Amino acid sequence: MIVSIIGVGLIGGSIALDLKKAGLAKQTFGVDRSEVNLQKAVELNIIDKGVSLDEACQISDLIILATPVSVASDILIEILDFIKTGTIILDVGSVKGAICKAIANHPKRKQFVACHPIAGTEFSGPEAAFTGLFQGKINIICNQEESDKEAVQKVKHLFEQMGSTNIFMDSSTHDKHITYVSHLSHITSFALSLTVQALEKDEKNIFNMAGSGFESTVRLAKSSADMWVPIFQANKEHMIAAIDAYINEMKRLKSFIENNENEKMQASIEQANNIRKIL
């Protein structure tokens, strides 16, 4: 296939590398608002060269939309307006409701497959891309009934070749559940980082005293603001409800400490330990 990657960062770049390794991409082109990123992606052999969005729409058999979710819907509409018949577009955003709604009535809707590969790191940009990111991971395909069956099968095969397992759900269910297992984790990590930096003014103490527990808990706080601010906004309704529930749980645990209710704290921690049965 001739493949174009719209947004040559961690996710888009890693897909490009995996498609090349699997022999699925004859040529790989990149589209990015940053000329620096395009040049770096060429230097790293992620893409063959940078092109315009118009050119990508005309030459590609497969287009990977890997931009921040705040601009993804508008770019997708533009792509659908200009692509040739038979070109498949998939996106990799972690919020699916808005983008599916935005193109629900587009005459070329069936050429789009809404995806969310559950993979990533706290790093961003072309330099962060690597082969094997999706190995052993889950890819969620949303609203498959709205896409062409052959397009869905090709996208399934693509992710299988990258080592992923495909599952299916509707976009609203996806957005609700991804809040709990991903988006809430990120915002709590940001909050922990901000809290520690506010309370601990001596950076040497953070570095010298931080153990593996703090390091693993705060790892997500290194994630890109350019990516996560749009995600929180796009998934605003679910985020607010989840944050409220988290705050209530923190207040409950705080009250156990304040009132020396050690038995209740013990029971709550043991209940929290049940996550071992799931993960």
N, C-alpha and C positions, 0 to 999 in steps of 0.2 A: 504494500500500500504506500501511497504518498500521504504522509502524515504532517499536519501542522499543529503546533503547540501554542496556544494563546496564553501566555504567562509562563516564562521559562524559569520558574523557581523550583523549590524542593519537589513538589508533587508532579508538576508538568515535566520537569527535567528528568525525574526518576522514571516516569512512564516512557519518555523518549528513549532513555538508555535501555530499559527492559525490552522495548519493542525492537530495538536494533539487535540486542543480544539474541532474541528469539527468532530473528529473521523475518519479522512481520512488517518492517518498515524499509521500503526501497529507498526512499528519500525522506528526510525529516527537516521541516522548516519551522522557524520560530517567529512569533509576533509578540512584541512587548513594548510598553511605553518607554522603557529604559533602553537606550542604545548601549549603555554600559553592560546591562544584563545580556543583551543579544550578543555582543562581542565576546563576553565571557563564556556564554553557552557554545559559541563556535569554537573558541579556544579549547574548551573542555570536551569537544566532540559530542556534545549533547544534540546539537542541531547541525545541519549542513550549512545553512545560511539564514539570515533574517529576511523576512518579506513583509509587505503590507497586509492588512486584514483583507482588503479586496482581492489581492493576489492569492492569499491562502484559500479564500472561498472558491476561487476558480480552478485551482490546481489540485485540491486535496480530495482524497478518498475518505479520510478520517480527520476530524478536527477535535482536539482535546481542549476544552475550555477550563483553564486553571487560573482564573483571576480571583481577586477578592469578591465576596458575594455581593457587595454593594454595587458593583458594576456589571456583574455577570448577566443579569437579565437583559439589560440594554444591549450588551454585546451579542448575546444569543439571538435577539430579535434581528439585529443587523446581519448576522451570519445567515439566519434562515431566509432573510430577504434575498440574499445573493448567491447562495450555494447552488450547485448543479444538482440535478436529480440523481439520487443514489448515494450522495455523500452522507456519511453518518457523523453526527455531532454527539459527544458526551461531555458532561461537566463533572467536576470532582468536588463541588462545594459541600460544606457540612450542614447547610440549611436548604431544604428541598421545596418547601411549600411555596415560597415566593416565586421561584424561578419556574416551577410547573404552572402556577397560576398565570404568570406573565405571558406565556406562549400557548395557553390552552386552546385558543381559537385560531392559531396561525395555520395557514394552509399546508405548511411543511412540518407541522408538529411531529408527525410520525418518524421523521428523520432524526429526531433528538431522543437520546436515552439518558435519563437522569440517574447519575451515579454518585456514590460517596464511598470511596475506599477508606477504610478505617486504618489509616497508616499515617505516620508523620514523625517529626522530631521537633525539638524546640528551635531548630535552626531554619534559616530561610535563604532564598537566593539561589542562583545556579550552582554556586560552590557547595551547597548543601545536598544537591542531588546525588544519588548513588544507585547502582544496580542492586536489586534484591530488596528494595524497600517494601514491596507488597507480598513478599514470600511469607506464606503462612497466615496472611491477614484476611479479613472479611471485606468484600465489596457489596454494598447495598445498592440494589437497583430499584428505583421508586416508580410507581405508576406505570408498570410495564405494559399494561393494556392500552395505554395511550401512544405507545411506540410501535413501529413496524416490527413484526415478529422476527424477520430476518435480521434486522438491525440489532435487536436484543440478543439474538443468538451469536452474532459476531462479537458484540461487546462482552458477552459471557465468555466466549472463547479467548478473547484478548486478555481478560483478567485471569483466567485459568492458566494461560501460558506464562503469566507473571507470577504464578504460584498462589493466587487468591481463590477463596471460596465465595461464590455469589449467593446472596439471599435476597428476598423480595419483600417489599412492604409499601404501603401507601405513604405519600409524602407527609401527611399530618402526623401519622404514627411515628414516622422516622424523627420528625422534629421534636416531638415530645420526649422520646426516649433518649435521643442523643444529648439532650439537655442534661439528663441525669448522669450519664456515663462519660461525657466529654466536656461540655461547655461549663458545667458547674465546677468540675475539677480545675479548669483553667482559671476561672474567676476567683476561686478560693486560693489558688496558688499566687495569683497577683496580690490578693489581699494580705496573705501571709508575708510576702516579700515587703510590701509597703509597711506593714506593722512592725516587722523586725527592724527595717531601716529607720523608722521613726523613733523606736524605743532605744535602739542600740546605735549610738552616734559614732562609736569607735569601730571602723570597718575591720581593724585587725582582730577584734574580738569575734566578729562574725566568721572571719576566715579561720581563726585558730580553734574556736570552740565548736563550730558546726560539725555535727556528725553525719553519718550516712542517712539518718532519718530526715534531718532537715534538708540535706542535699536532694534527696529523692522527692520530698514533698514540694520543694520550691523550684524544681527543675522546669516546670511548665511556665514559671514566671519569666523565663528567658524568651518566650515565644513572641512573635512579631505583633506589635500593636496595629500595624497596617492591615493585618489579616483578622485579628480578633475583635477589634472595635466594630467592624461591619457585621461580623457573625453575631455578636451580642445584640446589636440593633435589629438585625433581620429576624432573630429568634426571641424578640423582646418579651412577648407574652409568657412563653414558657420559662424564660430566664427569671423574670420577676417572681413568678410563683415558686420556682426552685430556690432562689435566694432567700425568700421569706421563710420557707421551710427549713433551710439551713440555719438561718439566724435563730429561729425558734429552738432548734436542737442545741445550738451553742448556748442559748440562754438557760435551757434546762440543765445542761451539764454544769454551767456556771453556778446555778443555784445549789447543786449538790455539793460543790466545793465550799461555797459560802456558808452553808448550813451543816457542814460536816456530815452529810448524808452518804457515808462511805459505802453502805450496802447498796444503795440505789446506783451509785457510781460504778460499783463492781458489777452489778447486773447489766448496766448499760454497756460497759466495755465488753462484757462477755457476749452480749447480744451483737455488738459490732463485730466481734470475732467471727460470727457466722459467715462473713464475707469469704472466709477460707473455703467454704463449701462451693462457692461460685467461681472464685478466681484462684 
